Amino acid sequence: MVYRPLRYEQMMKAAEAFDCRARRMFGGMAIYTGPKMFAFLYESEIGLKLAPEDLAEAMNLPGAGPLHPEPDAEPMREYVKMPRDILDNFEAFQAWVERSANYARSRITN
């Protein structure tokens, strides 16, 4: 049986321009562009890795917070759990996914 978090299809559609792939990790699913992970799906939650200025902006969104892949685990650095209002608005969600994927791609060294 293939594990797919509840919002997998939404995530892959929002990130289709970034040649993404998914891999199971920590009881969830990591999403990569090239060699860099930029998103993490866990049950119905999506966390995005963001540049410091974007991370600060996202953390101020109502309902956003640190991403914990497991209840007792430390939060994932540079990741924000996106609020339901953003997840339920595809255009807004896609804009945040683009910020996240572009940040990850900017960190690829040749």
Secondary structure, DSSP 8 states (H G I E B T S, - for coil): -----TTHHHHHHHTGGG-EEEEEETTEEEEEETTEEEEEEETTEEEEE--HHHHHHHHTSTT-EE--SSTTS---TTEEE--HHHHT-HHHHHHHHHHHHHHHHHT---
